[in-house]
Amino acid sequence: MNDQSKPLRKAQRVDLKTLAEQLELSQSTISRALSAHHSIPEKTRARVVAAAQKMGYSPNARARGLATGRTEAIGLVFPLERLQLAQTNFVDVLTGISDVVTRRNYSLLLTPFSDNEQEVLRKLATSKIVDGIIITRPLVDDPRISLLRDIGIPFVVHGRSDVDLPYSFIDIDNTAVFEKLANLLLDYGHERIGVFNSFLRFRYAHARRAGYCRALEARGRLPDPDMMFETPMTEQAGYDLSTLLLASDNPPTAFICGSVFLAQGVYRAVAERGLQVGRDISVVCHDDDLRGIRPADFDPPLTSTFRSVREAGEHLAEILIDLVEAGGDKEQTREIAEVDLILRSSVGHPRRLA
């Protein structure tokens, strides 16, 4: 078939059928091209988009929904506190999700909750106003997974749970996060390490603790429970905990922080005691290049493990929309990404503090 389309007809209302006839393509191909589906070659997608813009075509969501049986909307369920926090990586995740949702011509329904999450989730999943759901921060044994499987709605999890059920998720190797950071500090000779982790009910925090313990045990050492803390991942929490530990009779010489925000608080506490990060106290963290805060810009630059949170959001949305459009015929996606260790000057050999 010649790639040149027929002369454009502007007088009539342009619908999907008209656009398909104009380009001599099937309606399904047109629909997939306009939703940026990965199965459509870029050359074809660009041709369809250009013709649609020139002919003044805009998708009729109601008609498309009647034809496909879908709402072309996905839901994101999250605790309200994540929007209320001044410091959070949630906006980075949300930005990635929103980019893909927009590109694929879907809508995103944000569903916060303050309590009784399962009831909120059940109501959304049975409402028929979304085709699929994204859930975040899974628990070690997360009941939401069995709930959504029983309802039968497509869903994807940001992270994973230890439940013995098939479901789609993307995760990072959280065990390796603290294992890599601990091994780095141990290699420098640190023995007293303050560990600031999230709450162990979350599977990622549980895995990070296991990684820290594994690093110590591989060298014949036992972790000190008095140096391991569950805490909110905020600057203030990092400041309060490190201030307390640095004032003790036998302070730590290094800190592992589960977030860059915790590390920011540690930096402040260290400076207030007239000490210097990298010379007197070593500090490492997870998360790099979040919106508005970059470890590379700390003074001194902060050592971190890294995997893009925004890209995770993009991938979550792509997986879920593909599951929705496959109508249950797509295999579950189970991906665990490695993290990069970025060594900067916040780490040095331990010094005995006066």
C-alpha positions, -999 to 999 in steps of 0.1 A, spaced: 0 0 0 13 35 -9 20 54 23 3 85 9 -31 90 24 -62 101 4 -71 137 1 -84 150 34 -121 155 38 -128 184 61 -165 191 56 -178 161 76 -174 152 112 -143 131 116 -147 99 136 -125 69 141 -140 51 111 -134 82 89 -98 85 100 -93 48 94 -107 50 59 -86 81 51 -54 63 61 -64 29 48 -57 13 82 -79 -7 105 -98 11 133 -79 -10 159 -46 1 144 -57 38 145 -68 34 181 -36 18 192 -15 44 174 -34 72 191 -28 56 225 9 52 218 7 14 221 42 -2 219 30 -26 192 26 2 167 58 13 148 68 49 154 65 58 118 28 46 117 20 63 150 34 96 138 15 94 105 -18 87 123 -13 115 149 -4 140 121 -35 130 101 -57 132 132 -45 167 140 -49 179 105 -85 164 101 -95 177 135 -102 143 150 -106 140 187 -115 107 205 -150 103 217 -145 87 251 -180 76 255 -182 59 221 -148 43 225 -158 30 259 -190 15 245 -169 -2 218 -142 -15 240 -161 -21 272 -135 0 291 -135 33 308 -99 40 298 -92 52 333 -69 38 360 -69 44 397 -41 51 421 -49 44 458 -26 60 484 -26 73 520 -36 109 523 -5 116 544 17 111 514 2 143 498 4 162 531 42 155 535 65 183 524 92 157 518 81 126 498 91 107 466 54 102 459 52 132 435 81 116 414 61 84 411 29 103 403 47 123 376 59 91 359 24 76 360 8 108 347 32 110 318 22 76 305 -15 79 312 -15 111 292 4 96 263 -18 65 262 -50 87 263 -62 73 296 -74 92 327 -60 89 362 -83 88 392 -64 96 424 -81 79 454 -66 89 488 -76 73 521 -71 82 557 -83 49 573 -100 16 563 -80 13 531 -94 -20 521 -129 -7 521 -118 23 499 -100 -1 476 -130 -25 474 -153 4 465 -131 16 438 -124 -18 423 -161 -26 421 -173 8 409 -166 2 372 -152 37 369 -117 24 364 -102 -4 344 -73 -11 367 -56 -1 399 -21 8 411 -12 1 447 19 12 465 40 5 496 30 -32 500 31 -49 534 51 -80 541 18 -100 540 -5 -77 520 -42 -84 521 -49 -60 493 -34 -84 467 -59 -112 475 -87 -87 476 -81 -74 441 -75 -108 427 -108 -120 441 -126 -90 426 -109 -97 393 -97 -62 383 -63 -58 367 -38 -43 391 -1 -37 395 19 -32 427 48 -8 433 69 -31 453 61 -67 463 47 -87 491 55 -122 503 19 -134 496 19 -167 477 -2 -155 448 5 -145 412 3 -107 406 21 -80 386 47 -59 404 79 -39 398 104 -35 426 140 -28 433 163 -51 451 158 -36 485 179 -62 502 208 -51 481 202 -14 490 213 -17 527 236 -45 520 257 -24 495 256 6 518 266 -15 548 294 -32 530 308 1 519 309 14 554 324 -18 567 351 -17 541 360 18 554 364 3 589 332 15 605 319 -6 634 292 16 650 266 24 624 233 41 630 206 26 607 175 47 599 149 25 582 112 28 575 86 8 594 91 -30 592 55 -37 583 64 -25 548 81 -52 528 108 -29 514 119 -19 549 119 -55 560 141 -64 531 165 -36 537 170 -46 573 177 -82 561 203 -68 537 220 -49 565 221 -79 588 234 -101 560 263 -77 554 273 -78 590 268 -116 594 290 -122 564 319 -107 584 311 -126 615 294 -97 632 260 -94 649 238 -63 643 232 -41 674 194 -36 678 200 -4 697 215 11 666 186 2 643 156 24 641 121 24 624 112 60 616 93 83 593 114 91 563 117 129 570 145 154 576 132 161 611 133 124 620 168 121 608 178 152 627 162 140 660 176 105 659 212 115 649 212 143 675 204 117 702 230 92 690 258 117 685 253 130 721 257 94 735 288 81 753 296 59 724 283 76 693 282 60 658 308 69 633 284 64 603 248 65 594 227 45 568 196 64 559 166 49 541 159 82 523 177 113 512 154 133 535 167 114 566 202 121 554 195 158 552 185 157 589 217 139 598 238 165 579 222 192 600 228 174 633 264 167 624 270 204 615 254 216 648 280 196 667 308 213 649 316 181 630 320 175 592 304 148 571 330 127 553 357 136 577 342 130 612 310 112 603 301 91 573 266 93 558 250 72 531 214 69 519 190 55 493 173 76 467 190 99 442 179 127 420 144 133 435 124 164 426 139 193 443 167 175 463 198 160 448 224 142 469 251 154 445 243 190 456 249 183 493 280 196 510 299 174 508 281 154 480 262 125 495 268 88 487 237 70 477 221 40 460 198 48 431 170 37 408 148 63 392 114 66 410 99 85 381 108 58 357 92 33 381 60 53 378 61 53 341 67 15 340 38 9 365 13 27 342 26 10 310 22 -25 327 -13 -17 340 -26 -3 307 -12 -33 288 -29 -56 312 -62 -38 308 -60 -38 270 -50 -74 269 -82 -83 286 -66 -108 309 -46 -126 282 -13 -111 293 12 -128 316 19 -113 350 49 -89 351 73 -95 380 104 -73 377 131 -67 403 156 -40 393 192 -36 406 203 -4 422 234 16 415 258 26 442 270 62 436 301 69 457 307 105 467 327 123 494 303 118 523 322 86 533 356 83 550 375 63 576 361 64 612 376 90 636 374 89 674 353 119 684 364 139 714 
